[in-house]
């Protein structure tokens, strides 16, 4: 049966776009080098019609499909299992910007567009597509929407869901939903767009999207500030929100160990402030009035210094310095990777609960695994922490993960739930957190989710074993 399916797939997309031999690790191994799969074939359609035909063929041959964008996911949601029976559907060839409507402030782009390409197309039109994350040079739009990616500007612009007005998608039956209308108001029934965004390829395959664009800021101000505690970071956030309002675009917090890892593995990157318990990166974006914006920004930092929220600050004097500050923050995941495997947590909490959560959870972890190191950083402005546990010095990271991941997760996730949080903020559930979701999600919500999955994909063709 597999040979018959392969023959059909070659007819649909062309023999060169059905990969069955050679090195396929770029598709079958995830970015963290943790998930290693083996696909029946890697299929690379070039159009929505080809995606629909591939889905129809796979459904007819009872073969499941794993959709994949840039393969930058962190929860094992975009690589095949080890059975050798799944089709890996790469959307990488579907990378066209179909339209840009300046008056409507929208862009329509295909799922395989690299995020940085989408950003650049908006910029060349004098506009802004504000979704921004460390993997933007390789992650793709379809994956961003399938996981409802967040990134560094959620505080002002929202997650990927808030930046999408419409979708084109292929259902589990191989039908095409044409939902690309760039409408900000469309109250005609269930919101299928919001249902598919964040569904991780389990309900339909996103092939294109109509995106929300914004006016490009005329001025951006970036600064680093040091704080003695998380409580001080939260106080600084409150002060910045009161003084800067909606112009506050980014608010990132980094603990001392996360920046120490960057210094260890990337010593060429400047760190303009002395080491402190916490370092915060703030960014302001203003439509006009650069001088006034800078004055407001510096006045707010001055008040924070006088009030004791911060102990020191450095304001970027140029675009290059601003980029260097962001590069410091965005290099933390790479520094972690160079240090070795660690136990990652992408969690969301009410901002007000973060200091208490960290204090109690830090202590609980250290009591059980003395010497463990916490790489704690993330989007404090929207309550999203990357709360990662590194092995104690002298212990191999892979061994520590293998022996203790379940127990560490139990401590962390119990604390997250106790503080009213979520076990996944922006990375999704994938395969990594599927069993945790079953334990921790409200039973009624799980029942509704399973009913939706059964209704839209009754034969389990799309990304089985993920989320549910």
N, C-alpha and C positions, 0 to 999 in steps of 0.2 A: 504493500500500500504506500509506503514512504516513497518508493521510486516513482510511482504513478503521480503522487502529489508533487514531487520535485519537477517532473516533466511539465505539469500544468503551471507551476510557478515560473518556470523558465519561459513558457509561452507568454505569460502575463507581463513580466518585467524585463525579459531578455536574459540569456544565459549568463552574461557577465555580472548581473546583479543578484544572482543566487549563489552564495558562497558556501561551498561544502568542504573544500580542502584548504590546506595552507594554515597559516597562523591567524586565528580568529580571536586572539586574546583581547584585542581592543574592544570586542563586543561581549565576550564571554567571561571576562574578569572585571570586577568592579573597581572603582577608583581606590578604595581602601585595601585592595588586594585580599579581601576577606571572602568574597563570594566567587566561586569558580564553577561555571556551568559548562554544559556541552549541548549545543543546539543541533537539531536535524539540519538546519540551514540558516544562514543569515540572508534575509531577503531585503532588498533596498529599492522600494518603489519610488517612482519619480513623479507621481500625481495622485490626487485623491481617487480618481477612477481606478488606478492600479491598486491602491490600498483596499478599496472595496472589493475588487476582484480577488485579491489575495485572501481577504477574510472569508469570502464565500467559498473559496477552494479549501481552505483549512477547515471550515465548518463541515463541508461535505465529506472530508476525510477524518473527521473527529480528532483534529490536531489543534492543540492550544497554541496561542500566540502571546509572545512577550513583547510589547512595544518598547522601543528605546529611543531616546534622544541623544544627548551628548555623553551618556554613561558617566555622569558625575554624581549620581545619587549616593546616599550614605546609609541606606537601610535595606539594601538588597532587593529593591523593587524593579530593577530594570535589566537583570541578567537572567538567562534561562536556568532551569534546574539541571541536574547532572544526568538526566535520563536519556538525552540524545533524541528525544521525540518532540520537542517544542520548536516552533519556528520563531526565530528572533527577527522582529520586524523593525528595521532601522529606518527612521524618518529623515536621515541626514541629507538625502538628495532633494528633499522638498524644502528648499531654502530660498524661495523667492519673496521679495517684498511685492505684494500684488497691487497695492494702492496706498496713497497718502493723501488725505483730505485735510488741507490746512484750515479751511473754514469750520469744519466739524471737529477739528482737533482729534483725528483718528488715523490709524494706520492699520492696514490689513496685511498680515504676514503669515507665511507657512510655518508649520510646526518645526521644521528642521533648521530654521534660521537661528544662528548663534546669537545669544542675547546681545553681545557687543555690537554685532552688525545692526540689530534693531536700534540700539542706542545711537549708533553713528548715523543711520538714516534719518532719525528724528533730528539729530543735531544739525545735519546738513540742510534740513528744512527750517532751521532756526527755532526748533522746538525741543522738547525734552520727553524721553520715555524714562521714568525715574526708577524702574526696577534695577537694583544694583546689588551684586553679591560677588564673593571672591572668585567664583568659577565662571564669571561672565564671558571670559574669552573662549570657553569650550561648552558650557551648558547651552541648551537650546530652548526655544520658546515653548514647544510642546511639553517638555519635561517641567519647565517652570510652572506651567498652568496645571499639569497633571498632579503636581505636588503642592500647588498653591504656595509657591516660594515666597519668602519674605525679604530678607536682605537688610541693607543698612538704612533705607529711607522709609520704612513702614510708618515711623512716627508721624510723618507728614502725608505720605501718599498712599499708604495702605499696602496690603499684600497683593500678589498677582491677581487675585479675584477682583480687587477694587480697580485694577487697571485693564480690565477686559470687558468689552460691551457685547461681544458676540463670538460664537464658535461655529466652525465647520467640523463635523466629526463623522466617523464611520461606526455604525452599530455592530453588535456581535453577529447580526444576520447579514452584514455586508451592505446595508443601506446607508445612504449619505444624508445626514441632517444638514441642511443649508441654513445656518442661523447666524450669518455674518453681519446682519444689519447693525449699523453704528448708532443705535438709539439709546439714549439715556433713560428713557421712560418707555416701557413696553409691558403693560400689565395684562397680558393675554394668557393667563394660565400658569401652570407650574414653571418655575425658573429652571429650565434644563441646563442653561449655561452654568449656573452655580452648582448644580448637581454634579456635572462632569468635572469642573475645576476641583482639584484635590482628590479625585477618585483614583488616581494612580494607575490609569489604564485598565481598570477592572470593569468599567461600565461601557466605555466606547473609546475609540482611538481619535484623539484630537489631531486634525490635519491642518487647520488654519485658525486664525483668531483676528478679530477686530479689536485693536488696542486703544486705550485712552492716552492721548498726548497732553502735555502741559506747556505753558509758556516757559521758555528757557530763562532761568534766573540771570539777572544782570550782574549780581554780585554774590560771591560765596566767601564766607569766613570760616576758617577752621582753627581749632585750638586743642591743645592737650592740657589737662589739669590733673594734679595729683590730690588724692584724698586719703585720709587716715583710716577710713572705715567705709563699709557699704552704706551705713546710715548717712554718712556725709555725702556719698554719691547720690542717694535718693533725695537728700535735701538740696543738692546742687541741681538735680533735675527739676524739682519743684520751682526753684528760683528761676532757672532758665525758661521754664514754660510761662511763668508769670511775667517775666521781663521781655521775652522775645516772641511769645505767642506762636502763631502758625509758621513763623519764619524759622523756628528750630527744626532742622531737617534730620539731623543725626545725633544720637547720644549713645556712644559705645563705651562699655566698661571692660577693663582688663586687669586681672589680678597680677601680683608681682611675679608669680612663677611663670605665667604665660609669656610675659615680656622677657623673663630670664631665658626661656627657651629660644626666643627669637634672637637674643644677644648671643647665645651659645652657638646656634646653627647658622645665623646670618649676621655675623659681626659687622658687615659692611653697612648695615642699615642704621642710620643715626637715631639715637634715642635722646631727644633734647632735654629731658627732665631727669633728675636723679630718681633712682628706684624708690617706689613707695608701695604701700599696701595695695592701693588701687590707682589706676590711671584712667582718666575719662577722655574720650575724644568727642568734641562737640562740633557741630557744623550748623551754620545759619545760611539760608538761601533767601535772597531778597530780589524782588522783581525790578526795583530801581533804587537809586539813592545809595550808592556804595559807601560814600563817606558817612552818611547817617547810620547805615547798617553797622559799619565798623565801630562807630562811636557807641551804639547801643550794646554791641557785643562786648567791647572792652569794659564798658560800665558795668554790665552784668557780672563779668569775671572779677572786676574790682570789688563789687559788693560781696561776691562769694568769698573772696580772700579776706575781706574785712570781717565778714560774719563767721569765718572759721570753717566754711564748707570745704575749702581747698587750701592746700599749703603752698602751691606754686602753679604757674601757668606759663604756657608759651603759645603765642598767636602766630600763625603762618603769615609770612610777609610776602609770599609769592605763590603762584600756582604750583611751582615745583615743590615748595615746602609743604603745601597742603597735600599734594600727592604723596609725599614722603611720609606724612603722618598717617594717611590712609593705608599706605603700603605696610607700615608697621603693624597696624591692626589686622590687615588681611593676610599677613605672613604667619600668623599664629597657627592655623591649621597645617601649613607646610612644615613649620618647626616641630609641631607635634608628630607629624609623620616621620620626620628625620629622627626623632627621639625614640620611636618605636610604637608598637600597637598600644592603644589605651582603650578604656571603656568609656564610650561616648554617650552623652545624654543631651538631647535637644529639648529643653523643657520650657514651659511657660507658666508664669506665676503672676498674681497681682503684684504690681511694683511695690506696694506697701508691705507685702509679705516676704520679699526677697531677703532682707537682712536677717530676719528670724529663721527663715528656711536655711540659709547658708550657715548660720551659727550652729544650729542644732545638727544639721546633716554633716557638716565638716567634722564636728566632734564625734558623731556616731561612727563615721568612717575611720577616723584616726584611732579610735578606741579598738576597733576590730582589726584594722590593718595598719599598725603603727608604721609611720614613715611614708605612707602613700602620699602622692603629690596631686594637688588639684589644679588642673588647667581650667580656670573659671573665667569666662569672658563672654561677651555678646551684646545683644541689643537691649540694654537696660531700659531705654526709653519706652519700649513696648513690652517689657516684662519677659523677654526671651533670653535665657542663658544657655550657653554651651558649657555644661558642667561635667567636665571630663576627668576621669580618675586615672592617673599614671601610676605605674608600679613603683614601690619603694626603690631607692637607689640600690644598684647591684642585683636586682631581680629582673629577669628577662620579661619584657612587656607581653610577648605572645603567651608565655607560660602563665603569667599572672592573669591575663584575660581568660585563658582556657579554664583555669582553676576557680576563679572567683567572680566571673562576670555575672552569673545568676544572682549570687548573694549580694553583690554590690548594687545591682539593679533593684533588688528587693528593698534595700535600705533607702536608696534614692527615690524610687517611685512611691514607696509608702509615705515618705515625707512630702513629696510633691502633692499627692492626693490629700494629705492631712492639711496642707496649706492652700487648698482650693485651686490647684494647678492642673496642667495637662502634661502627659508624658511625651507629646510630640508637638512642637511649636511650628516648625517650618520644614522639617526634613521628610515628613510623612511616616507611614507605618511600615510599608513594604513587607518583607519577610521577617526582618529583625524584631519588630515589636508586635507582630500579629498575635502571638499568644498572650502578651501583656495586655493588649487591647481587649481581648476576650475576658480577661480577669477584671479589668478596671473600668471599662465603659459601662454606662448605665444599661441594664438589661433591655429596657424598652427601646433605647436607641439602637442597640445591636440587632434587635428583632426587626426594626424598621429597615436597617441597612441590609440585612439578609434578604428581606422581602424585595427591596429595590434591585439587588444583585440578581435574584432569581427571575424577576420580571424582565430585566433588560438582557441578561445573559444566562438563560436557563440551562444551557449545556456546558457552562464553565469554560468557554473558549478563550476569554480575555484575561490574561495575567492571573491564572489560578494560583492559590496559595499566598496571595498578597492581600493585605488588609484584613480579610475575613478567612 
